[in-house]
Amino acid sequence: MIVVGLTGGIGSGKTTAAKAFTAIGIPVYIADIEAKRLMHNSKVIKTQLIELLGEEAYSDGALNKTYIAGIIFNDKTYLSKMNSIVHPKVAAHFKAWTAKQKSPYVIKEVAVLFENGGHKQCDYVVTVTAPKAVRIARVIQRDTTTKARVEAIMNNQWDDAKKIAHSHFVITNDTLANLEAQVADIHKELLSKVH
């Protein structure tokens, strides 16, 4: 099974690109959603996160995302320790999920694909880009957050130029129609590599 990594900085439009691949019949694994699900459901992960971040990591049994974000985006040590707890479980889950798919390739959507070394497990990588100001505005509107918080997240991600240098394909997310056309072109090229 060919694994295609799909990445891009916060607010770049990864989710929109993922939906475009889903619309043409390609299974998409959204690592962030699956990681959160595992963080809610796995007793092992819960225990380890509470040991790492304290009892406040969970509130009424649910992941306390605001509390955790406040710690991990201000201290890279905690971020890497949390990733070392969660990422191996997500990798195992992804492997099991991939084995059940019947498509020519699968998409693994990961915000920090390069940052966590996940690109090494992908046959190809697609990076979604958009101007920084547009990305900040999108995230502020979507998450009702502050510019400072968005920039703190961006500072923990590779910049677009570095991602592009390590990618096989780049999607410029300026309009939905253009994004969908680029996804269709990439799909055609990937199918030609599969057969």
PAZAPA-4460 file (N, C-alpha, C; in steps of 0.05 Angstrom, whole numbers, plus 32768, in hexadecimal, padded with zeros to 4 digits):
% residues 195
    n_x    n_y    n_z   ca_x   ca_y   ca_z    c_x    c_y    c_z   seq   type   mol
   8011   7FE8   8000   8000   8000   8000   8012   8019   8000     1      M     A
   800D   802B   7FED   801B   8044   7FEC   800F   8057   8000     2      I     A
   8021   8063   8011   8018   8077   8025   8021   8092   801C     3      V     A
   800D   80A5   801A   8013   80C0   8012   800E   80D2   802A     4      V     A
   8023   80DF   8033   8020   80F2   8049   8015   810C   803F     5      G     A
   8002   8117   804E   7FF6   8131   8047   7FFA   8143   805F     6      L     A
   8008   8159   805A   800F   816B   8070   800D   8188   8067     7      T     A
   8012   819A   807A   8011   81B7   8075   800F   81C5   8090     8      G     A
   8017   81DD   8091   8016   81EC   80AA   7FF9   81F1   80B3     9      G     A
   7FF6   81F8   80CC   7FDB   81FE   80D7   7FCD   8213   80C5    10      I     A
   7FB4   820D   80BE   7FA4   8220   80AE   7FAA   821F   8090    11      G     A
   7FBB   820C   8087   7FC2   820B   806A   7FAC   81FF   8059    12      S     A
   7F9B   81EE   8065   7F86   81E1   8056   7F89   81C3   8052    13      G     A
   7F98   81B7   8065   7F9C   819A   8064   7F81   818B   8064    14      K     A
   7F6F   8194   8075   7F55   8186   8078   7F45   8188   805E    15      T     A
   7F46   81A0   8051   7F39   81A4   8037   7F45   8191   8022    16      T     A
   7F5F   818F   8021   7F6C   817D   800E   7F65   8160   8014    17      A     A
   7F64   8159   802E   7F5D   813E   8036   7F41   8137   802C    18      A     A
   7F2E   814A   802F   7F13   8146   8026   7F12   8142   8007    19      K     A
   7F23   8151   7FF9   7F24   814E   7FDC   7F2D   8132   7FD4    20      A     A
   7F41   8127   7FE3   7F4A   810C   7FDD   7F34   80F8   7FE4    21      F     A
   7F26   80FC   7FFA   7F10   80EA   8002   7EFA   80EA   7FED    22      T     A
   7EF5   8102   7FE2   7EE0   8105   7FCE   7EE6   80F5   7FB4    23      A     A
   7EFF   80EF   7FAF   7F06   80DF   7F97   7F0C   80C2   7F9F    24      I     A
   7F04   80BA   7FB7   7F05   809E   7FBF   7F1E   8094   7FCC    25      G     A
   7F2F   80A7   7FD5   7F48   809E   7FE2   7F44   80A0   8000    26      I     A
   7F4A   808A   800F   7F47   808A   802C   7F5B   809D   8039    27      P     A
   7F52   80AD   804C   7F63   80C0   8059   7F63   80BB   8077    28      V     A
   7F7B   80B8   8082   7F7E   80B4   809F   7F87   80CF   80AA    29      Y     A
   7F77   80DB   80BC   7F7E   80F5   80C7   7F8A   80F0   80E2    30      I     A
   7FA5   80F1   80E3   7FB4   80E9   80FB   7FAC   80F9   8114    31      A     A
   7FA7   8113   8111   7FA0   8123   8128   7F86   811A   8135    32      D     A
   7F72   8113   8125   7F58   8109   812F   7F5C   80EE   813D    33      I     A
   7F6B   80DC   8130   7F70   80C2   813B   7F81   80C4   8155    34      E     A
   7F94   80D6   8155   7FA5   80DA   816E   7F93   80E3   8185    35      A     A
   7F81   80F6   817F   7F6F   8100   8195   7F5D   80EA   819E    36      K     A
   7F53   80D9   818B   7F42   80C3   8193   7F51   80AF   81A5    37      R     A
   7F6A   80A9   819D   7F7A   8097   81AD   7F80   80A3   81C9    38      L     A
   7F85   80BE   81C9   7F8A   80CB   81E3   7F72   80CB   81F5    39      M     A
   7F5A   80C9   81EA   7F42   80C7   81FA   7F3D   80AA   8202    40      H     A
   7F43   8097   81F1   7F3A   807B   81F5   7F4F   8068   8200    41      N     A
   7F69   806E   81FC   7F7E   805C   8205   7F85   8061   8222    42      S     A
   7F81   804D   8233   7F88   8050   824F   7FA6   8054   8253    43      K     A
   7FB6   8047   8242   7FD3   804A   8243   7FDC   8066   823E    44      V     A
   7FD1   8072   8228   7FD8   808E   8221   7FCE   80A1   8237    45      I     A
   7FB6   809D   8241   7FAB   80AE   8256   7FBE   80AE   826F    46      K     A
   7FC5   8096   8278   7FD6   8094   828F   7FF1   80A2   828A    47      T     A
   7FFD   809E   8273   8017   80AA   826D   8015   80C9   826A    48      Q     A
   7FFF   80D3   825F   7FFC   80F0   825C   7FF7   80FD   8277    49      L     A
   7FE8   80F0   8288   7FE4   80FB   82A3   7FFE   80FB   82B3    50      I     A
   800E   80E6   82B0   8029   80E6   82BD   803A   80FD   82B2    51      E     A
   8038   8102   8298   8049   8117   828C   803F   8133   8292    52      L     A
   8025   8137   828F   801A   8153   8290   8009   8159   82A9    53      L     A
   8003   8145   82B9   7FF3   814A   82D1   7FD6   8142   82CD    54      G     A
   7FC8   8141   82E3   7FAB   8139   82E3   7F9A   814B   82D1    55      E     A
   7FA2   8164   82CE   7F92   8177   82BE   7F92   8171   82A0    56      E     A
   7FA3   815D   8298   7FA4   8156   827C   7F89   814B   8272    57      A     A
   7F79   8140   8286   7F5E   8137   8280   7F4B   8145   8293    58      Y     A
   7F34   814D   8288   7F20   815A   8298   7F06   814A   8294    59      S     A
   7EFB   813F   82A9   7EE3   812D   82A8   7EE7   8117   8294    60      D     A
   7EFF   810C   8293   7F05   80F5   8281   7F0B   80FD   8264    61      G     A
   7F08   8117   825E   7F0D   8120   8242   7F28   812F   8242    62      A     A
   7F35   812D   822B   7F4E   813B   8226   7F4A   8159   822A    63      L     A
   7F5C   8165   823B   7F5A   8182   8240   7F6E   8190   822C    64      N     A
   7F64   8194   8213   7F75   819E   81FD   7F81   81B9   8203    65      K     A
   7F72   81CB   820F   7F7C   81E6   8215   7F93   81E5   8228    66      T     A
   7F90   81D5   823D   7FA5   81D2   8252   7FBE   81C6   8245    67      Y     A
   7FBA   81B0   8235   7FD1   81A2   8229   7FDF   81B5   8215    68      I     A
   7FD0   81C3   8204   7FDC   81D5   81F1   7FEC   81EB   81FF    69      A     A
   7FE2   81F5   8215   7FF0   8209   8225   800C   8200   822E    70      G     A
   800F   81E6   8233   8028   81DB   823B   803A   81D4   8223    71      I     A
   802F   81C4   8211   8041   81B9   81FC   804A   81CE   81E7    72      I     A
   803A   81E3   81E2   8042   81F6   81CE   8055   820C   81DA    73      F     A
   8059   820B   81F4   806B   821D   8201   8085   820F   820B    74      N     A
   8085   81F5   8209   809D   81E6   8211   80A0   81CD   81FF    75      D     A
   80B3   81CF   81ED   80B7   81BA   81DA   80BE   819F   81E6    76      K     A
   80C9   819F   81FF   80D0   8186   820D   80B6   8176   8212    77      T     A
   80A2   8184   821C   8088   8176   8221   807B   816D   8207    78      Y     A
   807E   817D   81F2   8072   8176   81D8   807F   815C   81CE    79      L     A
   809A   815A   81CF   80A7   8142   81C5   80A1   812A   81D7    80      S     A
   809F   812E   81F1   8098   8118   8203   807B   810E   81FD    81      K     A
   8069   8120   81F9   804D   8119   81F3   804C   810A   81D9    82      M     A
   805B   8114   81C5   805C   8107   81AB   8067   80EA   81AD    83      N     A
   807B   80E6   81BE   8087   80CB   81C1   8073   80B8   81CE    84      S     A
   805F   80C2   81DC   804A   80B2   81E8   8035   80AB   81D3    85      I     A
   802D   80C0   81C4   8016   80BD   81B2   801D   80B2   8196    86      V     A
   8033   80BB   818B   8039   80B4   816F   803D   8096   8169    87      H     A
   804A   8087   817B   804C   806A   8175   8031   805C   8174    88      P     A
   801E   8065   8185   8004   8059   8186   7FF4   8060   816C    89      K     A
   7FF7   8079   8163   7FEA   8081   814A   7FF6   8072   8132    90      V     A
   8011   806E   8132   801E   8060   811D   8014   8043   811B    91      A     A
   8010   8036   8132   8006   801A   8132   7FE9   801A   8128    92      A     A
   7FD9   802D   8131   7FBD   802F   8128   7FBB   8034   810A    93      H     A
   7FCD   8045   80FF   7FCD   804B   80E3   7FD4   8032   80D3    94      F     A
   7FE7   8023   80DC   7FF0   800A   80CE   7FD9   7FF7   80CC    95      K     A
   7FCA   7FF3   80E2   7FB3   7FE1   80E2   7F9D   7FEC   80CF    96      A     A
   7F98   8006   80D0   7F84   8013   80BE   7F8C   800F   80A1    97      W     A
   7FA5   8013   809A   7FAF   8011   807E   7FAA   7FF5   8074    98      T     A
   7FAF   7FE1   8085   7FAC   7FC5   807C   7F90   7FBE   8073    99      A     A
   7F7C   7FCE   807C   7F60   7FC9   8075   7F57   7FD7   805C   100      K     A
   7F68   7FE9   8051   7F5F   7FFA   803A   7F63   7FEA   8020   101      Q     A
   7F52   7FF1   800C   7F53   7FE3   7FF3   7F58   7FF6   7FDB   102      K     A
   7F64   800D   7FE1   7F69   8021   7FCD   7F85   8020   7FC2   103      S     A
   7F8B   802D   7FAC   7FA7   802C   7FA1   7FBB   803A   7FB4   104      P     A
   7FB2   804D   7FC3   7FC3   805A   7FD7   7FB2   8066   7FED   105      Y     A
   7FBE   806D   8003   7FB0   807A   8019   7FBE   8094   8020   106      V     A
   7FAE   80A7   802B   7FB9   80C0   8034   7FBA   80C0   8052   107      I     A
   7FD1   80C9   805D   7FD4   80CC   807A   7FD8   80EA   807E   108      K     A
   7FC4   80F7   8089   7FC5   8114   808E   7FD1   8119   80AA   109      E     A
   7FE8   8127   80AA   7FF6   812D   80C3   8000   8149   80C2   110      V     A
   7FF9   8159   80D6   8002   8175   80D8   8020   8177   80DA   111      A     A
   802C   8166   80EB   8049   8167   80F0   8057   814F   80E4   112      V     A
   8051   8149   80CC   805C   8131   80BE   807B   8132   80BE   113      L     A
   8086   8149   80B5   80A3   814B   80B4   80AF   814E   80D0   114      F     A
   80A2   815E   80E0   80AD   8164   80FB   80B0   814B   810C   115      E     A
   809E   8137   8108   80A0   811F   8118   80AD   8108   8109   116      N     A
   80B8   810E   80F1   80C6   80F9   80E2   80B3   80E6   80D3   117      G     A
   8099   80EB   80D3   8085   80DA   80C7   8088   80D7   80A9   118      G     A
   8094   80EB   809C   8098   80EA   807F   80A9   80D2   8077   119      H     A
   80B9   80C8   8089   80CA   80B1   8082   80BA   8098   807E   120      K     A
   80A1   8097   8089   8090   8080   8085   807D   8084   806E   121      Q     A
   8080   8099   805E   806F   809E   8047   807E   809A   802D   122      C     A
   806F   8090   8019   807C   808D   7FFF   807D   80A8   7FF0   123      D     A
   8069   80B9   7FF5   8068   80D4   7FE9   805D   80E7   7FFD   124      Y     A
   8063   8101   7FFA   8059   8115   800C   804D   812C   7FFC   125      V     A
   8035   8134   8004   8027   814B   7FF8   8026   8161   800E   126      V     A
   802F   8179   8007   802E   818F   801A   801A   81A4   8010   127      T     A
   8008   81AD   8021   7FF5   81C1   801B   7FFF   81DC   8026   128      V     A
   7FFF   81F0   8015   8009   820A   801D   7FF4   8220   8019   129      T     A
   7FF8   8236   8028   7FE7   824E   8025   7FF7   8264   8032   130      A     A
   7FF2   827D   802A   8001   8293   8036   7FFD   8294   8054   131      P     A
   8012   829C   8063   8012   829C   8080   7FFB   82AC   808B   132      K     A
   7FF6   82C4   8080   7FE1   82D6   808A   7FC5   82C9   8086   133      A     A
   7FC2   82BB   8070   7FA8   82AD   806B   7FA5   8297   807F   134      V     A
   7FBA   8288   8084   7FB9   8272   8097   7FB2   827C   80B3   135      R     A
   7FBF   8291   80BC   7FB9   829C   80D6   7F9C   82A5   80D8   136      I     A
   7F92   82B3   80C4   7F76   82BC   80C4   7F63   82A5   80C5   137      A     A
   7F68   828F   80B5   7F57   8278   80B5   7F55   826B   80D1   138      R     A
   7F6C   8268   80DE   7F6D   825A   80F8   7F60   826B   810E   139      V     A
   7F64   8285   810D   7F57   8297   8121   7F39   8294   811E   140      I     A
   7F2F   8294   8105   7F12   8292   8100   7F08   8276   8108   141      Q     A
   7F17   8261   8100   7F0E   8246   8105   7F0E   823E   8123   142      R     A
   7F24   8246   8131   7F28   823D   814C   7F22   8252   8161   143      D     A
   7F18   826A   8158   7F15   8281   8169   7F2C   8283   817D   144      T     A
   7F43   8287   8172   7F5C   8288   8182   7F6A   82A3   817C   145      T     A
   7F82   82A5   8186   7F91   82BE   8182   7FA8   82BA   816E   146      T     A
   7FB1   82D0   8162   7FC7   82CF   814F   7FE0   82C4   815D   147      K     A
   7FE4   82CC   8176   7FFC   82C2   8185   7FFB   82A4   8188   148      A     A
   7FE4   8299   818E   7FE2   827C   8192   7FE7   826D   8177   149      R     A
   7FDC   8278   8161   7FE0   826C   8147   7FFE   826D   8140   150      V     A
   800B   8284   8145   8027   8286   813F   8038   8274   8150   151      E     A
   8030   826F   8169   803E   825C   817B   803E   8240   816F   152      A     A
   8026   8238   8163   8024   821E   8156   8036   821D   813D   153      I     A
   8034   8233   812D   8045   8235   8115   8062   8232   811B   154      M     A
   806B   823D   8132   8087   823C   8139   8090   8220   8140   155      N     A
   807D   820E   8145   8084   81F2   814A   8082   81E1   8130   156      N     A
   807C   81EE   811A   807A   81E0   8100   808F   81EA   80ED   157      Q     A
   8098   81D9   80DB   80AB   81E1   80C6   809D   81F6   80B5   158      W     A
   80AD   8209   80A9   80A1   821C   8097   809C   820F   807C   159      D     A
   808C   821C   806B   8083   8211   8052   809B   820A   8040   160      D     A
   80AF   821C   803F   80C6   8217   802D   80D4   81FD   8034   161      A     A
   80D8   81F8   804D   80E5   81DF   8056   80D4   81C7   8050   162      K     A
   80BA   81C9   8054   80A8   81B3   804E   80A8   81AD   8030   163      K     A
   80A6   81C2   8020   80A5   81BF   8002   80BE   81B1   7FF8   164      I     A
   80D5   81B8   8004   80EF   81AC   7FFC   80EF   818E   8000   165      A     A
   80DF   8184   8013   80DE   8167   8019   80C5   8159   800E   166      H     A
   80B5   8167   7FFE   809C   815C   7FF4   809E   8153   7FD7   167      S     A
   808D   8141   7FCF   808B   8138   7FB3   8076   8148   7FA4   168      H     A
   8062   8152   7FB3   804C   8162   7FA7   8046   8179   7FB9   169      F     A
   803E   8190   7FAD   8035   81A7   7FBC   801B   81B1   7FB2   170      V     A
   8008   81B6   7FC5   7FEE   81C1   7FBE   7FEE   81DE   7FC8   171      I     A
   7FE8   81F1   7FB6   7FE5   820D   7FBE   7FC8   8211   7FC3   172      T     A
   7FC1   8217   7FDC   7FA4   8219   7FE3   7F9C   8237   7FE2   173      N     A
   7F95   8240   7FC9   7F8C   825B   7FC7   7F6E   825C   7FC2   174      D     A
   7F63   8249   7FB2   7F46   8246   7FAF   7F3F   8229   7FB1   175      T     A
   7F26   8223   7FB8   7F1D   8207   7FBA   7F1F   81F9   7F9F   176      L     A
   7F17   8206   7F8A   7F17   81FA   7F6F   7F34   81F3   7F67   177      A     A
   7F46   8205   7F6C   7F62   8200   7F66   7F6E   81E9   7F76   178      N     A
   7F67   81E8   7F90   7F70   81D3   7FA2   7F66   81B8   7F97   179      L     A
   7F4C   81B6   7F90   7F40   819D   7F86   7F4D   8195   7F6C   180      E     A
   7F54   81A8   7F5B   7F61   81A2   7F41   7F7D   8196   7F46   181      A     A
   7F8B   81A2   7F5A   7FA6   8198   7F60   7FA5   817C   7F6C   182      Q     A
   7F90   8177   7F7D   7F8D   815C   7F89   7F88   8148   7F72   183      V     A
   7F77   814F   7F5F   7F71   813D   7F48   7F8A   8137   7F38   184      A     A
   7F9B   814B   7F34   7FB5   8147   7F25   7FC7   8134   7F35   185      D     A
   7FC9   8139   7F4F   7FDB   8128   7F60   7FD1   810C   7F60   186      I     A
   7FB6   8109   7F62   7FAA   80EE   7F62   7FB1   80DF   7F49   187      H     A
   7FAF   80EC   7F32   7FB7   80E0   7F18   7FD4   80D7   7F18   188      K     A
   7FE5   80E8   7F22   8002   80E2   7F22   8007   80CB   7F36   189      E     A
   7FFA   80CB   7F4D   7FFE   80B5   7F60   7FF4   809A   7F54   190      L     A
   7FDE   809B   7F46   7FD4   8082   7F3A   7FE7   8077   7F25   191      L     A
   7FF5   8089   7F17   8008   8081   7F03   8021   8073   7F10   192      S     A
   8027   807B   7F29   803D   8070   7F37   8036   8055   7F44   193      K     A
   801C   8051   7F49   8013   8038   7F56   8013   8021   7F42   194      V     A
   800A   8026   7F2A   8007   8011   7F16   8020   800B   7F07   195      H     A
***
